[in-house]
Amino acid sequence: VQLQASGGGLVQAGGSLRLSCAASGGTFRSYIMGWFRQAPGKEREFVAYISRSAININYADSVKGRFTISRDNAKNTVYLQMNSLKPEDTAVYYCAASVTNIPRTADVTYAYWGQGTLVTVSS
């Protein structure tokens, strides 16, 4: 499966962005989908995941209550709605697809990755 992330940009603190990740070349509904991010000089970290049927959703504590992950299996797309953005949310955001039985937060469990989209939050 190929993943194409989009929607990043420059936004002021307190603002919102919606990231999209379009999948092609695979059966989208068969994948667990996740969002990860990597800030400059830091390791990549988990942001959110959503199970195949969207029943099981999990967020990193740092984004809980501000970010919302969703998916549209008919459009082969996963979304990340980001509200109340903070400067510390600045990072390259990656979408990823997993074929494991249950969703996990570890990036090693995701076999397919998009190219990343940059989110910059100014103070």
N, CA, C and O atoms as CSV, one atom per row, in Angstrom:
chain,resi,resn,atom,element,x,y,z
A,1,VAL,N,N,0.848,-1.178,0.000
A,1,VAL,CA,C,0.000,0.000,0.000
A,1,VAL,C,C,0.890,1.237,0.000
A,1,VAL,O,O,1.929,1.262,0.660
A,2,GLN,N,N,0.478,2.264,-0.743
A,2,GLN,CA,C,1.191,3.532,-0.750
A,2,GLN,C,C,0.350,4.565,0.011
A,2,GLN,O,O,-0.872,4.625,-0.123
A,3,LEU,N,N,1.046,5.366,0.806
A,3,LEU,CA,C,0.371,6.355,1.639
A,3,LEU,C,C,0.865,7.749,1.280
A,3,LEU,O,O,2.066,7.969,1.124
A,4,GLN,N,N,-0.056,8.675,1.150
A,4,GLN,CA,C,0.275,10.050,0.800
A,4,GLN,C,C,-0.361,10.989,1.816
A,4,GLN,O,O,-1.580,11.157,1.840
A,5,ALA,N,N,0.467,11.597,2.652
A,5,ALA,CA,C,-0.028,12.523,3.673
A,5,ALA,C,C,-0.046,13.944,3.133
A,5,ALA,O,O,0.799,14.334,2.328
A,6,SER,N,N,-1.019,14.698,3.591
A,6,SER,CA,C,-1.131,16.103,3.181
A,6,SER,C,C,-1.845,16.896,4.265
A,6,SER,O,O,-2.393,16.335,5.213
A,7,GLY,N,N,-1.824,18.214,4.103
A,7,GLY,CA,C,-2.563,19.074,5.016
A,7,GLY,C,C,-1.721,19.840,6.011
A,7,GLY,O,O,-2.246,20.659,6.765
A,8,GLY,N,N,-0.424,19.588,6.028
A,8,GLY,CA,C,0.440,20.325,6.942
A,8,GLY,C,C,0.577,21.779,6.526
A,8,GLY,O,O,0.160,22.176,5.438
A,9,GLY,N,N,1.169,22.563,7.414
A,9,GLY,CA,C,1.364,23.965,7.114
A,9,GLY,C,C,1.768,24.733,8.346
A,9,GLY,O,O,2.099,24.156,9.382
A,10,LEU,N,N,1.736,26.044,8.216
A,10,LEU,CA,C,2.085,26.942,9.312
A,10,LEU,C,C,0.803,27.489,9.929
A,10,LEU,O,O,-0.079,27.984,9.226
A,11,VAL,N,N,0.713,27.393,11.248
A,11,VAL,CA,C,-0.474,27.857,11.950
A,11,VAL,C,C,-0.047,28.487,13.273
A,11,VAL,O,O,0.967,28.101,13.855
A,12,GLN,N,N,-0.816,29.444,13.733
A,12,GLN,CA,C,-0.527,30.064,15.022
A,12,GLN,C,C,-1.002,29.173,16.163
A,12,GLN,O,O,-1.913,28.362,15.998
A,13,ALA,N,N,-0.382,29.334,17.301
A,13,ALA,CA,C,-0.801,28.593,18.488
A,13,ALA,C,C,-2.287,28.833,18.751
A,13,ALA,O,O,-2.781,29.957,18.659
A,14,GLY,N,N,-2.980,27.751,19.080
A,14,GLY,CA,C,-4.416,27.817,19.283
A,14,GLY,C,C,-5.218,27.507,18.041
A,14,GLY,O,O,-6.433,27.323,18.113
A,15,GLY,N,N,-4.559,27.448,16.918
A,15,GLY,CA,C,-5.240,27.182,15.657
A,15,GLY,C,C,-5.467,25.703,15.413
A,15,GLY,O,O,-5.187,24.857,16.263
A,16,SER,N,N,-5.986,25.416,14.218
A,16,SER,CA,C,-6.344,24.046,13.854
A,16,SER,C,C,-5.813,23.700,12.470
A,16,SER,O,O,-5.625,24.564,11.614
A,17,LEU,N,N,-5.583,22.422,12.286
A,17,LEU,CA,C,-5.239,21.859,10.980
A,17,LEU,C,C,-5.864,20.479,10.887
A,17,LEU,O,O,-6.077,19.811,11.899
A,18,ARG,N,N,-6.153,20.059,9.669
A,18,ARG,CA,C,-6.589,18.682,9.453
A,18,ARG,C,C,-5.647,18.016,8.470
A,18,ARG,O,O,-5.496,18.461,7.332
A,19,LEU,N,N,-5.029,16.962,8.915
A,19,LEU,CA,C,-4.167,16.171,8.055
A,19,LEU,C,C,-4.978,15.053,7.409
A,19,LEU,O,O,-5.909,14.508,8.003
A,20,SER,N,N,-4.602,14.733,6.199
A,20,SER,CA,C,-5.218,13.624,5.485
A,20,SER,C,C,-4.133,12.665,5.026
A,20,SER,O,O,-2.995,13.066,4.782
A,21,CYS,N,N,-4.491,11.419,4.913
A,21,CYS,CA,C,-3.565,10.409,4.399
A,21,CYS,C,C,-4.359,9.492,3.485
A,21,CYS,O,O,-5.216,8.728,3.929
A,22,ALA,N,N,-4.054,9.587,2.202
A,22,ALA,CA,C,-4.744,8.781,1.210
A,22,ALA,C,C,-3.945,7.527,0.904
A,22,ALA,O,O,-2.735,7.589,0.688
A,23,ALA,N,N,-4.623,6.395,0.886
A,23,ALA,CA,C,-3.978,5.121,0.620
A,23,ALA,C,C,-4.353,4.621,-0.767
A,23,ALA,O,O,-5.463,4.840,-1.252
A,24,SER,N,N,-3.398,3.947,-1.389
A,24,SER,CA,C,-3.653,3.349,-2.694
A,24,SER,C,C,-2.860,2.060,-2.813
A,24,SER,O,O,-1.842,1.877,-2.145
A,25,GLY,N,N,-3.331,1.184,-3.658
A,25,GLY,CA,C,-2.593,-0.041,-3.928
A,25,GLY,C,C,-2.800,-1.147,-2.930
A,25,GLY,O,O,-2.097,-2.156,-2.970
A,26,GLY,N,N,-3.747,-0.981,-2.038
A,26,GLY,CA,C,-4.007,-2.033,-1.061
A,26,GLY,C,C,-5.459,-2.009,-0.638
A,26,GLY,O,O,-6.240,-1.186,-1.117
A,27,THR,N,N,-5.823,-2.910,0.259
A,27,THR,CA,C,-7.185,-2.940,0.784
A,27,THR,C,C,-7.207,-2.138,2.072
A,27,THR,O,O,-6.877,-2.644,3.145
A,28,PHE,N,N,-7.603,-0.872,1.945
A,28,PHE,CA,C,-7.463,0.072,3.050
A,28,PHE,C,C,-8.135,-0.429,4.322
A,28,PHE,O,O,-7.582,-0.290,5.412
A,29,ARG,N,N,-9.306,-1.001,4.191
A,29,ARG,CA,C,-10.065,-1.392,5.381
A,29,ARG,C,C,-9.391,-2.530,6.145
A,29,ARG,O,O,-9.780,-2.831,7.273
A,30,SER,N,N,-8.398,-3.156,5.549
A,30,SER,CA,C,-7.712,-4.252,6.224
A,30,SER,C,C,-6.548,-3.768,7.096
A,30,SER,O,O,-5.906,-4.565,7.780
A,31,TYR,N,N,-6.282,-2.465,7.067
A,31,TYR,CA,C,-5.144,-1.919,7.806
A,31,TYR,C,C,-5.579,-1.156,9.040
A,31,TYR,O,O,-6.551,-0.401,9.018
A,32,ILE,N,N,-4.841,-1.367,10.111
A,32,ILE,CA,C,-4.859,-0.435,11.232
A,32,ILE,C,C,-4.061,0.784,10.787
A,32,ILE,O,O,-3.005,0.642,10.171
A,33,MET,N,N,-4.551,1.969,11.092
A,33,MET,CA,C,-3.870,3.188,10.661
A,33,MET,C,C,-3.397,3.981,11.873
A,33,MET,O,O,-4.063,4.046,12.906
A,34,GLY,N,N,-2.233,4.575,11.708
A,34,GLY,CA,C,-1.672,5.372,12.792
A,34,GLY,C,C,-1.073,6.674,12.284
A,34,GLY,O,O,-0.740,6.824,11.108
A,35,TRP,N,N,-0.952,7.595,13.205
A,35,TRP,CA,C,-0.232,8.843,12.957
A,35,TRP,C,C,0.925,8.919,13.955
A,35,TRP,O,O,0.766,8.629,15.141
A,36,PHE,N,N,2.059,9.306,13.457
A,36,PHE,CA,C,3.249,9.506,14.270
A,36,PHE,C,C,3.824,10.878,13.915
A,36,PHE,O,O,3.454,11.476,12.905
A,37,ARG,N,N,4.720,11.359,14.750
A,37,ARG,CA,C,5.370,12.639,14.438
A,37,ARG,C,C,6.812,12.615,14.913
A,37,ARG,O,O,7.183,11.876,15.825
A,38,GLN,N,N,7.606,13.448,14.263
A,38,GLN,CA,C,9.007,13.578,14.642
A,38,GLN,C,C,9.381,15.048,14.635
A,38,GLN,O,O,9.381,15.703,13.593
A,39,ALA,N,N,9.696,15.549,15.807
A,39,ALA,CA,C,10.122,16.928,15.950
A,39,ALA,C,C,11.625,17.018,15.700
A,39,ALA,O,O,12.335,16.021,15.829
A,40,PRO,N,N,12.112,18.197,15.348
A,40,PRO,CA,C,13.550,18.350,15.097
A,40,PRO,C,C,14.379,17.912,16.292
A,40,PRO,O,O,14.153,18.353,17.419
A,41,GLY,N,N,15.342,17.037,16.030
A,41,GLY,CA,C,16.245,16.588,17.079
A,41,GLY,C,C,15.662,15.564,18.030
A,41,GLY,O,O,16.296,15.190,19.017
A,42,LYS,N,N,14.441,15.105,17.731
A,42,LYS,CA,C,13.804,14.130,18.622
A,42,LYS,C,C,13.463,12.855,17.862
A,42,LYS,O,O,13.464,12.829,16.631
A,43,GLU,N,N,13.177,11.813,18.608
A,43,GLU,CA,C,12.785,10.552,17.995
A,43,GLU,C,C,11.316,10.609,17.568
A,43,GLU,O,O,10.527,11.400,18.085
A,44,ARG,N,N,10.989,9.773,16.638
A,44,ARG,CA,C,9.604,9.678,16.193
A,44,ARG,C,C,8.733,9.160,17.339
A,44,ARG,O,O,9.133,8.264,18.083
A,45,GLU,N,N,7.539,9.738,17.466
A,45,GLU,CA,C,6.663,9.333,18.566
A,45,GLU,C,C,5.252,9.068,18.070
A,45,GLU,O,O,4.808,9.627,17.067
A,46,PHE,N,N,4.576,8.223,18.783
A,46,PHE,CA,C,3.190,7.872,18.490
A,46,PHE,C,C,2.284,9.060,18.770
A,46,PHE,O,O,2.476,9.791,19.742
A,47,VAL,N,N,1.285,9.240,17.894
A,47,VAL,CA,C,0.278,10.279,18.101
A,47,VAL,C,C,-1.103,9.662,18.312
A,47,VAL,O,O,-1.784,9.963,19.292
A,48,ALA,N,N,-1.510,8.793,17.380
A,48,ALA,CA,C,-2.848,8.198,17.470
A,48,ALA,C,C,-2.935,6.990,16.563
A,48,ALA,O,O,-2.209,6.886,15.575
A,49,TYR,N,N,-3.837,6.071,16.908
A,49,TYR,CA,C,-4.158,4.980,15.985
A,49,TYR,C,C,-5.659,4.759,15.967
A,49,TYR,O,O,-6.391,5.157,16.874
A,50,ILE,N,N,-6.086,4.104,14.890
A,50,ILE,CA,C,-7.496,3.768,14.727
A,50,ILE,C,C,-7.573,2.375,14.126
A,50,ILE,O,O,-6.866,2.065,13.167
A,51,SER,N,N,-8.418,1.550,14.681
A,51,SER,CA,C,-8.545,0.176,14.214
A,51,SER,C,C,-9.291,0.122,12.883
A,51,SER,O,O,-9.785,1.133,12.383
A,52,ARG,N,N,-9.358,-1.072,12.334
A,52,ARG,CA,C,-9.939,-1.250,11.002
A,52,ARG,C,C,-11.378,-0.748,10.921
A,52,ARG,O,O,-11.783,-0.135,9.933
A,53,SER,N,N,-12.132,-1.018,11.970
A,53,SER,CA,C,-13.549,-0.624,11.974
A,53,SER,C,C,-13.789,0.668,12.731
A,53,SER,O,O,-14.933,1.090,12.902
A,54,ALA,N,N,-12.703,1.303,13.188
A,54,ALA,CA,C,-12.768,2.575,13.930
A,54,ALA,C,C,-13.340,2.405,15.331
A,54,ALA,O,O,-13.678,3.397,15.978
A,55,ILE,N,N,-13.456,1.188,15.807
A,55,ILE,CA,C,-13.971,0.965,17.164
A,55,ILE,C,C,-12.896,1.240,18.209
A,55,ILE,O,O,-13.183,1.776,19.280
A,56,ASN,N,N,-11.683,0.877,17.899
A,56,ASN,CA,C,-10.581,1.015,18.845
A,56,ASN,C,C,-9.721,2.204,18.428
A,56,ASN,O,O,-9.101,2.192,17.365
A,57,ILE,N,N,-9.691,3.228,19.276
A,57,ILE,CA,C,-8.928,4.450,19.005
A,57,ILE,C,C,-8.102,4.780,20.238
A,57,ILE,O,O,-8.558,4.608,21.369
A,58,ASN,N,N,-6.902,5.247,20.012
A,58,ASN,CA,C,-6.026,5.576,21.127
A,58,ASN,C,C,-5.190,6.804,20.766
A,58,ASN,O,O,-4.840,7.011,19.604
A,59,TYR,N,N,-4.880,7.605,21.767
A,59,TYR,CA,C,-4.096,8.824,21.570
A,59,TYR,C,C,-2.944,8.882,22.557
A,59,TYR,O,O,-3.020,8.336,23.658
A,60,ALA,N,N,-1.889,9.546,22.150
A,60,ALA,CA,C,-0.833,9.892,23.090
A,60,ALA,C,C,-1.397,10.888,24.099
A,60,ALA,O,O,-2.261,11.699,23.767
A,61,ASP,N,N,-0.907,10.818,25.317
A,61,ASP,CA,C,-1.402,11.724,26.363
A,61,ASP,C,C,-1.225,13.193,25.969
A,61,ASP,O,O,-2.035,14.044,26.336
A,62,SER,N,N,-0.171,13.477,25.228
A,62,SER,CA,C,0.146,14.854,24.874
A,62,SER,C,C,-0.865,15.479,23.920
A,62,SER,O,O,-0.923,16.703,23.803
A,63,VAL,N,N,-1.669,14.656,23.233
A,63,VAL,CA,C,-2.625,15.193,22.261
A,63,VAL,C,C,-4.061,14.872,22.621
A,63,VAL,O,O,-4.988,15.337,21.958
A,64,LYS,N,N,-4.253,14.086,23.662
A,64,LYS,CA,C,-5.599,13.667,24.047
A,64,LYS,C,C,-6.460,14.889,24.348
A,64,LYS,O,O,-6.042,15.804,25.057
A,65,GLY,N,N,-7.666,14.885,23.796
A,65,GLY,CA,C,-8.579,16.002,23.993
A,65,GLY,C,C,-8.411,17.117,22.984
A,65,GLY,O,O,-9.259,18.005,22.902
A,66,ARG,N,N,-7.335,17.091,22.214
A,66,ARG,CA,C,-7.093,18.126,21.205
A,66,ARG,C,C,-7.102,17.564,19.783
A,66,ARG,O,O,-7.527,18.245,18.850
A,67,PHE,N,N,-6.640,16.343,19.618
A,67,PHE,CA,C,-6.568,15.719,18.304
A,67,PHE,C,C,-7.651,14.646,18.182
A,67,PHE,O,O,-8.039,14.018,19.168
A,68,THR,N,N,-8.131,14.450,16.948
A,68,THR,CA,C,-9.112,13.415,16.672
A,68,THR,C,C,-8.708,12.668,15.403
A,68,THR,O,O,-8.521,13.269,14.345
A,69,ILE,N,N,-8.579,11.363,15.528
A,69,ILE,CA,C,-8.283,10.531,14.367
A,69,ILE,C,C,-9.581,9.924,13.865
A,69,ILE,O,O,-10.451,9.555,14.653
A,70,SER,N,N,-9.706,9.824,12.554
A,70,SER,CA,C,-10.888,9.207,11.955
A,70,SER,C,C,-10.474,8.592,10.619
A,70,SER,O,O,-9.394,8.863,10.094
A,71,ARG,N,N,-11.354,7.768,10.094
A,71,ARG,CA,C,-11.062,7.148,8.808
A,71,ARG,C,C,-12.341,7.027,8.005
A,71,ARG,O,O,-13.437,6.920,8.555
A,72,ASP,N,N,-12.179,7.047,6.692
A,72,ASP,CA,C,-13.277,6.833,5.757
A,72,ASP,C,C,-12.846,5.695,4.839
A,72,ASP,O,O,-12.098,5.907,3.885
A,73,ASN,N,N,-13.315,4.509,5.128
A,73,ASN,CA,C,-12.882,3.353,4.358
A,73,ASN,C,C,-13.369,3.415,2.904
A,73,ASN,O,O,-12.761,2.808,2.022
A,74,ALA,N,N,-14.438,4.129,2.657
A,74,ALA,CA,C,-14.928,4.280,1.292
A,74,ALA,C,C,-14.005,5.174,0.461
A,74,ALA,O,O,-13.922,5.032,-0.759
A,75,LYS,N,N,-13.314,6.095,1.138
A,75,LYS,CA,C,-12.404,7.013,0.448
A,75,LYS,C,C,-10.947,6.625,0.636
A,75,LYS,O,O,-10.055,7.331,0.165
A,76,ASN,N,N,-10.689,5.508,1.319
A,76,ASN,CA,C,-9.311,5.047,1.545
A,76,ASN,C,C,-8.459,6.132,2.194
A,76,ASN,O,O,-7.311,6.345,1.806
A,77,THR,N,N,-9.019,6.805,3.168
A,77,THR,CA,C,-8.343,7.956,3.760
A,77,THR,C,C,-8.486,7.945,5.279
A,77,THR,O,O,-9.540,7.618,5.824
A,78,VAL,N,N,-7.397,8.311,5.939
A,78,VAL,CA,C,-7.417,8.524,7.379
A,78,VAL,C,C,-7.109,9.990,7.634
A,78,VAL,O,O,-6.339,10.616,6.906
A,79,TYR,N,N,-7.720,10.524,8.677
A,79,TYR,CA,C,-7.590,11.946,8.984
A,79,TYR,C,C,-7.052,12.145,10.395
A,79,TYR,O,O,-7.180,11.277,11.259
A,80,LEU,N,N,-6.456,13.293,10.601
A,80,LEU,CA,C,-6.072,13.718,11.938
A,80,LEU,C,C,-6.478,15.181,12.090
A,80,LEU,O,O,-5.832,16.077,11.547
A,81,GLN,N,N,-7.546,15.404,12.829
A,81,GLN,CA,C,-7.986,16.763,13.125
A,81,GLN,C,C,-7.234,17.251,14.358
A,81,GLN,O,O,-7.296,16.637,15.423
A,82,MET,N,N,-6.530,18.354,14.198
A,82,MET,CA,C,-5.693,18.874,15.267
A,82,MET,C,C,-6.208,20.253,15.672
A,82,MET,O,O,-6.177,21.198,14.884
A,83,ASN,N,N,-6.672,20.351,16.891
A,83,ASN,CA,C,-7.182,21.616,17.433
A,83,ASN,C,C,-6.311,22.092,18.582
A,83,ASN,O,O,-5.513,21.335,19.134
A,84,SER,N,N,-6.480,23.351,18.927
A,84,SER,CA,C,-5.718,23.943,20.048
A,84,SER,C,C,-4.236,23.627,19.935
A,84,SER,O,O,-3.604,23.192,20.897
A,85,LEU,N,N,-3.703,23.850,18.767
A,85,LEU,CA,C,-2.304,23.502,18.511
A,85,LEU,C,C,-1.354,24.327,19.367
A,85,LEU,O,O,-1.604,25.494,19.669
A,86,LYS,N,N,-0.272,23.689,19.743
A,86,LYS,CA,C,0.762,24.302,20.578
A,86,LYS,C,C,2.091,24.286,19.823
A,86,LYS,O,O,2.281,23.459,18.931
A,87,PRO,N,N,3.004,25.180,20.166
A,87,PRO,CA,C,4.312,25.152,19.499
A,87,PRO,C,C,5.001,23.795,19.609
A,87,PRO,O,O,5.736,23.399,18.705
A,88,GLU,N,N,4.773,23.091,20.693
A,88,GLU,CA,C,5.403,21.778,20.856
A,88,GLU,C,C,4.805,20.707,19.962
A,88,GLU,O,O,5.315,19.588,19.921
A,89,ASP,N,N,3.744,21.022,19.250
A,89,ASP,CA,C,3.198,20.104,18.252
A,89,ASP,C,C,3.948,20.201,16.919
A,89,ASP,O,O,3.695,19.417,16.004
A,90,THR,N,N,4.852,21.144,16.813
A,90,THR,CA,C,5.629,21.296,15.582
A,90,THR,C,C,6.439,20.036,15.308
A,90,THR,O,O,7.223,19.590,16.145
A,91,ALA,N,N,6.236,19.474,14.129
A,91,ALA,CA,C,6.897,18.212,13.771
A,91,ALA,C,C,6.523,17.847,12.340
A,91,ALA,O,O,5.634,18.443,11.731
A,92,VAL,N,N,7.225,16.862,11.833
A,92,VAL,CA,C,6.784,16.201,10.610
A,92,VAL,C,C,5.847,15.073,11.034
A,92,VAL,O,O,6.204,14.235,11.863
A,93,TYR,N,N,4.660,15.060,10.464
A,93,TYR,CA,C,3.654,14.061,10.812
A,93,TYR,C,C,3.601,12.991,9.728
A,93,TYR,O,O,3.544,13.285,8.534
A,94,TYR,N,N,3.622,11.755,10.177
A,94,TYR,CA,C,3.601,10.607,9.275
A,94,TYR,C,C,2.367,9.764,9.520
A,94,TYR,O,O,1.976,9.534,10.664
A,95,CYS,N,N,1.756,9.307,8.444
A,95,CYS,CA,C,0.734,8.286,8.587
A,95,CYS,C,C,1.372,6.932,8.295
A,95,CYS,O,O,2.351,6.833,7.554
A,96,ALA,N,N,0.800,5.900,8.889
A,96,ALA,CA,C,1.367,4.570,8.756
A,96,ALA,C,C,0.258,3.537,8.793
A,96,ALA,O,O,-0.812,3.774,9.354
A,97,ALA,N,N,0.526,2.390,8.189
A,97,ALA,CA,C,-0.447,1.301,8.124
A,97,ALA,C,C,0.152,0.038,8.726
A,97,ALA,O,O,1.316,-0.295,8.504
A,98,SER,N,N,-0.680,-0.647,9.490
A,98,SER,CA,C,-0.244,-1.870,10.163
A,98,SER,C,C,-1.157,-3.031,9.802
A,98,SER,O,O,-2.361,-2.866,9.604
A,99,VAL,N,N,-0.546,-4.215,9.722
A,99,VAL,CA,C,-1.325,-5.427,9.444
A,99,VAL,C,C,-1.373,-6.337,10.669
A,99,VAL,O,O,-1.761,-7.500,10.559
A,100,THR,N,N,-0.986,-5.824,11.823
A,100,THR,CA,C,-1.029,-6.644,13.025
A,100,THR,C,C,-2.469,-6.917,13.448
A,100,THR,O,O,-3.406,-6.270,12.978
A,101,ASN,N,N,-2.622,-7.878,14.334
A,101,ASN,CA,C,-3.975,-8.252,14.742
A,101,ASN,C,C,-4.655,-7.165,15.562
A,101,ASN,O,O,-5.853,-6.921,15.411
A,102,ILE,N,N,-3.892,-6.520,16.422
A,102,ILE,CA,C,-4.460,-5.463,17.256
A,102,ILE,C,C,-3.601,-4.210,17.136
A,102,ILE,O,O,-2.406,-4.307,16.854
A,103,PRO,N,N,-4.184,-3.048,17.342
A,103,PRO,CA,C,-3.413,-1.807,17.211
A,103,PRO,C,C,-2.372,-1.679,18.312
A,103,PRO,O,O,-2.587,-2.093,19.451
A,104,ARG,N,N,-1.252,-1.103,17.945
A,104,ARG,CA,C,-0.197,-0.864,18.920
A,104,ARG,C,C,0.385,0.518,18.702
A,104,ARG,O,O,0.236,1.109,17.633
A,105,THR,N,N,1.048,1.024,19.726
A,105,THR,CA,C,1.646,2.354,19.632
A,105,THR,C,C,3.070,2.321,19.106
A,105,THR,O,O,3.607,3.362,18.726
A,106,ALA,N,N,3.686,1.164,19.075
A,106,ALA,CA,C,5.086,1.060,18.651
A,106,ALA,C,C,5.204,1.207,17.134
A,106,ALA,O,O,4.500,0.537,16.379
A,107,ASP,N,N,6.095,2.083,16.704
A,107,ASP,CA,C,6.208,2.321,15.258
A,107,ASP,C,C,6.731,1.108,14.509
A,107,ASP,O,O,6.496,0.982,13.307
A,108,VAL,N,N,7.418,0.236,15.174
A,108,VAL,CA,C,7.949,-0.953,14.499
A,108,VAL,C,C,6.850,-1.902,14.052
A,108,VAL,O,O,7.097,-2.788,13.234
A,109,THR,N,N,5.650,-1.735,14.571
A,109,THR,CA,C,4.546,-2.612,14.186
A,109,THR,C,C,3.816,-2.111,12.939
A,109,THR,O,O,2.869,-2.743,12.473
A,110,TYR,N,N,4.257,-0.981,12.405
A,110,TYR,CA,C,3.657,-0.408,11.201
A,110,TYR,C,C,4.584,-0.665,10.026
A,110,TYR,O,O,5.736,-0.234,10.025
A,111,ALA,N,N,4.072,-1.370,9.028
A,111,ALA,CA,C,4.915,-1.803,7.918
A,111,ALA,C,C,5.004,-0.780,6.790
A,111,ALA,O,O,5.966,-0.773,6.022
A,112,TYR,N,N,4.004,0.074,6.699
A,112,TYR,CA,C,3.946,1.005,5.563
A,112,TYR,C,C,3.850,2.430,6.084
A,112,TYR,O,O,3.132,2.716,7.041
A,113,TRP,N,N,4.599,3.325,5.424
A,113,TRP,CA,C,4.697,4.706,5.887
A,113,TRP,C,C,4.518,5.678,4.732
A,113,TRP,O,O,4.947,5.422,3.607
A,114,GLY,N,N,3.873,6.800,5.036
A,114,GLY,CA,C,3.801,7.896,4.090
A,114,GLY,C,C,5.049,8.745,4.169
A,114,GLY,O,O,5.956,8.464,4.953
A,115,GLN,N,N,5.091,9.790,3.351
A,115,GLN,CA,C,6.302,10.586,3.241
A,115,GLN,C,C,6.401,11.685,4.282
A,115,GLN,O,O,7.463,12.292,4.421
A,116,GLY,N,N,5.348,11.960,5.009
A,116,GLY,CA,C,5.360,12.980,6.047
A,116,GLY,C,C,4.891,14.331,5.544
A,116,GLY,O,O,5.093,14.689,4.384
A,117,THR,N,N,4.269,15.063,6.431
A,117,THR,CA,C,3.835,16.426,6.135
A,117,THR,C,C,4.197,17.300,7.329
A,117,THR,O,O,3.959,16.929,8.478
A,118,LEU,N,N,4.774,18.465,7.046
A,118,LEU,CA,C,5.312,19.319,8.104
A,118,LEU,C,C,4.225,20.206,8.699
A,118,LEU,O,O,3.485,20.884,7.986
A,119,VAL,N,N,4.153,20.180,10.013
A,119,VAL,CA,C,3.265,21.066,10.758
A,119,VAL,C,C,4.138,21.986,11.606
A,119,VAL,O,O,4.956,21.525,12.402
A,120,THR,N,N,3.954,23.283,11.425
A,120,THR,CA,C,4.704,24.265,12.195
A,120,THR,C,C,3.719,25.149,12.942
A,120,THR,O,O,2.850,25.774,12.334
A,121,VAL,N,N,3.855,25.200,14.252
A,121,VAL,CA,C,2.971,26.001,15.085
A,121,VAL,C,C,3.787,27.142,15.690
A,121,VAL,O,O,4.735,26.913,16.442
A,122,SER,N,N,3.412,28.348,15.357
A,122,SER,CA,C,4.138,29.524,15.852
A,122,SER,C,C,3.494,30.041,17.132
A,122,SER,O,O,2.282,29.945,17.327
A,123,SER,N,N,4.330,30.586,17.988
A,123,SER,CA,C,3.828,31.091,19.281
A,123,SER,C,C,3.386,32.534,19.198
A,123,SER,O,O,2.941,33.102,20.195
